[in-house]
C-alpha cells in the first residue's frame, strides 16, 4: 500500500508547511526567501529561493512517478487514483486559498497534472505490450 502513495504529495505538503510559517517566514514571502546563494566563476551571483526549490523537488518526484507508472503491479491502479486526488487537492487549493494563488503553486499543480496524464499514458502503453492476441 505504501508503494501506491503518490509522491507528488511531498511538494504539496512542503508548500503548505511553508505557507503556515513552519519554514521560516509565513505566507507568500517565504517563497522568495533565498536558501542557496553561490558566487559563480564568472562573478555572477546565483541564488535559489524556497519556491524554486519546491519546483525542483516536484520535477524529481515527477521522474520517480513516471518510473513507478511503467511497472505493472497490484498497487498501480490505486496509485493512479491517489495521484488524481492529489491533483484535485492542488486544483481546489489553487482556486480557494489565497496563499495558493502563486506562480510556484500553479507550476506545482501543472506538474501534478502531468503526473496524472503521464502515469495513465505510460500504464496504458505498457499494458498494451503485455496483451498478446493469439491467432
One Martini backbone bead per residue (centre of mass of N, CA, C, O) as a GRO file, in nm:
protein
  135
    1UNK     BB    1   0.056   0.064  -0.018
    2UNK     BB    2   0.300   0.257  -0.014
    3UNK     BB    3   0.360   0.239  -0.327
    4UNK     BB    4   0.078   0.396  -0.398
    5UNK     BB    5   0.189   0.654  -0.315
    6UNK     BB    6   0.202   0.971  -0.399
    7UNK     BB    7   0.477   1.192  -0.437
    8UNK     BB    8   0.322   1.474  -0.483
    9UNK     BB    9   0.267   1.525  -0.176
   10UNK     BB   10   0.532   1.658  -0.094
   11UNK     BB   11   0.508   1.946  -0.225
   12UNK     BB   12   0.233   2.005  -0.098
   13UNK     BB   13   0.325   1.998   0.198
   14UNK     BB   14   0.561   2.199   0.183
   15UNK     BB   15   0.395   2.443   0.097
   16UNK     BB   16   0.201   2.445   0.342
   17UNK     BB   17   0.423   2.479   0.556
   18UNK     BB   18   0.522   2.753   0.449
   19UNK     BB   19   0.245   2.904   0.483
   20UNK     BB   20   0.239   2.843   0.806
   21UNK     BB   21   0.558   2.899   0.906
   22UNK     BB   22   0.757   2.625   0.922
   23UNK     BB   23   0.981   2.789   0.707
   24UNK     BB   24   0.978   3.056   0.858
   25UNK     BB   25   0.818   3.247   0.708
   26UNK     BB   26   0.506   3.352   0.628
   27UNK     BB   27   0.380   3.292   0.341
   28UNK     BB   28   0.476   3.429   0.039
   29UNK     BB   29   0.759   3.532   0.143
   30UNK     BB   30   0.893   3.245   0.165
   31UNK     BB   31   0.943   3.198  -0.148
   32UNK     BB   32   1.176   3.441  -0.166
   33UNK     BB   33   1.365   3.290   0.009
   34UNK     BB   34   1.692   3.238   0.031
   35UNK     BB   35   1.894   2.933   0.043
   36UNK     BB   36   2.082   2.973  -0.214
   37UNK     BB   37   2.421   3.115  -0.243
   38UNK     BB   38   2.630   3.171  -0.532
   39UNK     BB   39   2.953   3.206  -0.656
   40UNK     BB   40   3.067   3.246  -0.960
   41UNK     BB   41   3.325   3.248  -1.185
   42UNK     BB   42   3.200   3.507  -1.339
   43UNK     BB   43   3.068   3.676  -1.071
   44UNK     BB   44   2.808   3.574  -1.033
   45UNK     BB   45   2.492   3.548  -0.871
   46UNK     BB   46   2.341   3.257  -0.732
   47UNK     BB   47   1.993   3.183  -0.664
   48UNK     BB   48   1.767   3.002  -0.435
   49UNK     BB   49   1.452   2.966  -0.373
   50UNK     BB   50   1.202   2.803  -0.220
   51UNK     BB   51   1.016   2.781  -0.470
   52UNK     BB   52   1.232   2.657  -0.656
   53UNK     BB   53   1.278   2.403  -0.485
   54UNK     BB   54   0.993   2.289  -0.517
   55UNK     BB   55   1.016   2.244  -0.823
   56UNK     BB   56   1.255   2.053  -0.818
   57UNK     BB   57   1.123   1.838  -0.643
   58UNK     BB   58   0.883   1.785  -0.836
   59UNK     BB   59   1.057   1.684  -1.077
   60UNK     BB   60   1.181   1.444  -0.932
   61UNK     BB   61   0.913   1.312  -0.858
   62UNK     BB   62   0.812   1.276  -1.148
   63UNK     BB   63   1.022   1.074  -1.233
   64UNK     BB   64   0.936   0.852  -1.025
   65UNK     BB   65   0.641   0.831  -1.120
   66UNK     BB   66   0.703   0.729  -1.407
   67UNK     BB   67   0.850   0.476  -1.312
   68UNK     BB   68   0.606   0.357  -1.157
   69UNK     BB   69   0.413   0.342  -1.414
   70UNK     BB   70   0.592   0.115  -1.574
   71UNK     BB   71   0.477  -0.075  -1.372
   72UNK     BB   72   0.331  -0.378  -1.285
   73UNK     BB   73   0.059  -0.390  -1.041
   74UNK     BB   74  -0.160  -0.379  -0.776
   75UNK     BB   75  -0.097  -0.049  -0.709
   76UNK     BB   76  -0.145   0.114  -0.977
   77UNK     BB   77  -0.438   0.210  -0.962
   78UNK     BB   78  -0.415   0.350  -0.686
   79UNK     BB   79  -0.204   0.556  -0.776
   80UNK     BB   80  -0.384   0.699  -0.985
   81UNK     BB   81  -0.606   0.785  -0.792
   82UNK     BB   82  -0.425   0.944  -0.592
   83UNK     BB   83  -0.308   1.140  -0.803
   84UNK     BB   84  -0.580   1.267  -0.871
   85UNK     BB   85  -0.636   1.371  -0.581
   86UNK     BB   86  -0.390   1.557  -0.567
   87UNK     BB   87  -0.471   1.736  -0.803
   88UNK     BB   88  -0.742   1.825  -0.681
   89UNK     BB   89  -0.614   1.960  -0.435
   90UNK     BB   90  -0.458   2.166  -0.592
   91UNK     BB   91  -0.701   2.298  -0.738
   92UNK     BB   92  -0.868   2.380  -0.491
   93UNK     BB   93  -0.649   2.550  -0.356
   94UNK     BB   94  -0.602   2.747  -0.590
   95UNK     BB   95  -0.909   2.856  -0.589
   96UNK     BB   96  -0.950   2.905  -0.248
   97UNK     BB   97  -0.651   2.994  -0.174
   98UNK     BB   98  -0.461   3.270  -0.142
   99UNK     BB   99  -0.162   3.139  -0.101
  100UNK     BB  100  -0.205   2.961  -0.385
  101UNK     BB  101  -0.186   3.227  -0.579
  102UNK     BB  102   0.080   3.117  -0.743
  103UNK     BB  103   0.328   3.027  -0.953
  104UNK     BB  104   0.437   2.788  -0.796
  105UNK     BB  105   0.168   2.639  -0.754
  106UNK     BB  106   0.095   2.616  -1.053
  107UNK     BB  107   0.339   2.443  -1.130
  108UNK     BB  108   0.277   2.212  -0.935
  109UNK     BB  109   0.001   2.150  -1.060
  110UNK     BB  110   0.109   2.083  -1.344
  111UNK     BB  111   0.286   1.847  -1.253
  112UNK     BB  112   0.047   1.681  -1.145
  113UNK     BB  113  -0.094   1.656  -1.420
  114UNK     BB  114   0.140   1.513  -1.565
  115UNK     BB  115   0.136   1.271  -1.378
  116UNK     BB  116  -0.143   1.170  -1.454
  117UNK     BB  117  -0.119   1.154  -1.763
  118UNK     BB  118   0.152   0.997  -1.776
  119UNK     BB  119   0.065   0.752  -1.611
  120UNK     BB  120  -0.159   0.657  -1.799
  121UNK     BB  121   0.006   0.637  -2.061
  122UNK     BB  122   0.221   0.436  -1.962
  123UNK     BB  123   0.026   0.211  -1.869
  124UNK     BB  124  -0.115   0.163  -2.139
  125UNK     BB  125   0.138   0.101  -2.302
  126UNK     BB  126   0.242  -0.140  -2.120
  127UNK     BB  127  -0.023  -0.309  -2.137
  128UNK     BB  128  -0.018  -0.352  -2.449
  129UNK     BB  129   0.241  -0.537  -2.439
  130UNK     BB  130   0.108  -0.772  -2.253
  131UNK     BB  131  -0.087  -0.812  -2.484
  132UNK     BB  132  -0.181  -1.118  -2.646
  133UNK     BB  133  -0.295  -1.231  -2.964
  134UNK     BB  134  -0.412  -1.526  -3.071
  135UNK     BB  135  -0.428  -1.696  -3.409
   0.00000   0.00000   0.00000
